[in-house]
Amino acid sequence: MASGQQPIATVYVRNLEERVKPEPLKEALRAIFSDYGNVIDVVAKTNLKAKGQAFVVFDTPESAQAAIDEVQGFELFDKPMHVALARTRSDATVMQTGDEDEFDAHKRRRMAEKDKKKALESAEEQKRLKRPMPGAAAEAGARPAKNARGAGLKSTGAGPAAVVPDEYLPPNRILFVQNLPDDFDKDALTAIFGRFEGFGEVRMVPGRSGIAFVEYETEAGAITAKENTAGMPLKNGEKTMKVTYQRQ
């Protein structure tokens, strides 16, 4: 969500004509929005789920707000644009106003938010797949019982449900940390994860290097820690720390 301390200078644009290629679309958006301030970047989404959407980045929040006030409903390629302030600062804004460390932290938070969203979508999909279809129970009850199988015959029923990838697991209080340098110990991890609210403990895995578990008192603490540490470079960039939620 937008923060009062971090004013947003990016305009989110949707309901764009999906058949227009990204480059002509970006040129058209830049031409329109430049009337309201200095446009430092235009990002047009190309993947299937995000088609018809774009982000226009200004150098000041005032310019972004002026554009929203004036451009709302303006027709581009015969479709009225729907515009609003973006929920977070853009990469271009952070690069312009912050240092390298702030930009790295911003990218980690963005990736963590994306992982969280995918995890929730995956969990909903798993629930949907497990939910019986309407009338399925009644239909099953109406079917005659099958004869018992002979000993040793394999079941032809459905196999186990697909395993959700680590990155898409739903949030919980315990983080699973991977890809650590071999010489990383409990103290080194405590120094990283202990600064987040509700920190409980670091648990190393006996006989295994490169992995650990970090427990928090609340799910909120674990989420904050993951958002700020996932993808963190370690040992002068030789390793990139992978942080996911523990599989339940």
N, C-alpha and C positions, 0 to 999 in steps of 0.2 A: 504493500500500500504506500501511497505517497506520504512523505513525512514533512512536518512543518519546518524542520531544520534543513531539509534537502528539497527545495522547490523544483518542480518538474518543468523542463523546457522542451518536452517532446509531445507532439500531437499524434494520437492514434487515429488512423483513418480506416474506415471499413465501408463495405458496400461498393467496392470498386469493380470495374468491369474485368472479369477474370480472363477474358480472351486476349486482353492487351498484354504484350510481352513486357518483362520487367523494365528494360531500359527506356522505351518510350513512355511508360507509365511514370517512372521516376523523373524524367525530363518535364512531363506535364505537371506533376505535383510541385516540382521545384519552381516552375514558372508561376504557378498560382500562389504558392505560399510565400514566395520571396517578396511579395507586395507588403508583407506584414513584419518583416525583419530579416536578419541575416540567417539563412538556412545553412547549417554546417554539415548536414547529412540527410539523406533520404534512404530508407530501407524498405524495399518492396519484397514481400514474402513470395517464395516460389513453390514451396511444398504444397501438396494437395489440400491439406487441412487448413492452411493459412492463406490460400489464394483469396484475392479480393481485399487484402489488408495491407497496410503500409504504416510506417512511422516517419514523421517529419521532425527533424531535430533543429531547434533554434538555439541561438547563443544566449538568449535570456528567457525567463519564464513569462515576462510581460508580452514578448512577441508571440509566444505560443498561445497565450490567452486571447490576444487580439485576433489571431488567426481563427481560433475556435468560434469567437463571437461573430466573425464576418463570413466564414466559409461554410458554416453549418447548412446543409441542404443544397449547396452549390452543385450543379450538374457537371460531371466530368465523364466524357464518353457516354452521354445520355443516361447516366445514373446519378442520383443525388448522393453526395458524400455524407457520411455520418462521422462526425469528429468529436473527440474528447481528449482530455489530458491522459497521457500514458500513466500506468500505475507506478512505474519505476523510472529512474534516470537511465538514459541510453548510454551505451559504451562511449559514444562520441563525446557526450557531456562530461563523463567521468575522466576521460583522457584529457579533455581541455582544462578541467578545473582541479583535478587531483594529481597525485604522484603515482609512481608505478605500483607501490604497495596497495594504495587505495583501489587502483584499477584491478589488481589481482583479486583483492577481497570482493570487489563488485562482481567479477566474473564467477567466483566461487559461489556467491549467494544466488546469482542468476541460475547457475547450473543446479544448485540444490533445490531451488524452487521448481525447476523443470522436472527434476527427479521426483519431488514430492507429488507434483501433479500427475505424473505418469504412474506413480505408485497407487494413488487414489483411483485413477481410471482402471488400472489393472485389477485392483481389489473389487471394484464394482463389476467388472467383466467376469471375474471368478464367481461372484455371488449370482450373477445372472445365469451363468452356465449351470450352476448347481440347483437353481430354482426349477422345480418341475413345471412343465407346460400345463396350461389350463386343461382340465379333463384327463390328464395323464394318469392320475391316481385311480379314477373311476374305470378308465380303460384297462389298467393293469389288473384291477380286481375282477373285471369281467372275463379276462382271458383264462382258459383252462390251465391248470398247473402242468408244467412239463415233467416228464418222467425223470427220476433221479439219474444222474450221470454215473457211468461205471467208474470204478476206482481207477485213478491214474490219468483220467482224461483232463486236459487243460480247459479252463474256462474260456469261453469265447465272448465273455462280456466286455464292457468298455474297460480300457486300461486306466492307470492312475491319471489324475488330472495333471495338466501341464504345469511344470514348476515355474513359478514367477521368478524372473531374473533378480539378482541381488539389488540392482539399481532401482527396481520398481516396488520393493517391499514397502508395506505401509509403516508409518512411524511408530516407534515404541521407545521405551526408556533406555535400551541398550544399543550401543553402536558397535558395529563390527569393522575393525580397522585393518586394512591390508596394504601390501606393498611397502612395508617399512624397511629401512636399512637394517642389516643384520645386527649392528651394534646398538640399536635403539632399545632402551630398557624402560622399566616402569617410571623412573624419575623423568626421563625425557618426554614421555607421553603425558605424564601428570602436568608438566610445565605447559604443554599445549592445551590440554582439555580441562585442566583444573581452573582456568580463568572464567569458565562459563557457569552460570547460576545453577545450583542444584547438583554440582559434581559429586559423585559418590566414590568410585574407585576405578583403577585400571587393573584388568586381569590379563596377565600374560598367559600364553599357552605353553605348558611344559614340553620341552623337546621340539618346539616349532618356533622358528624365527620368522620375522616379517609380518606377524599377525597378532592382534590383541582385541580385547573387548573393553569398552568403556561404559560404565553404568552411571545414570543420572537418577535423581530422586523423582523427577517428573518427565513426562514425554516432551513438554515444552522446552526443558533444558537440553534434551538430546537433539531436538530439532534445531535449536539455535547453534549448538556446537557443530552439528553436521553442516549447516549452511555456511559456517565460517571456516571450516577446515577441509571439506571435500576438495580434492585437487590441489592441496597445498604442496609446494615443492619442498623436498627435504634433501639434506646433504648436498648443498650447492646445486640443486636442480637435478641430481643424478636419479632421484626417485620422486614419484608423484604419489602422494598418499591417497588411497581410496577409502572412503568412509561411507558405509551403508548401514541400514538398520539390521539388527540381529533377526535371523529367520525364526519365527515362532513355531 
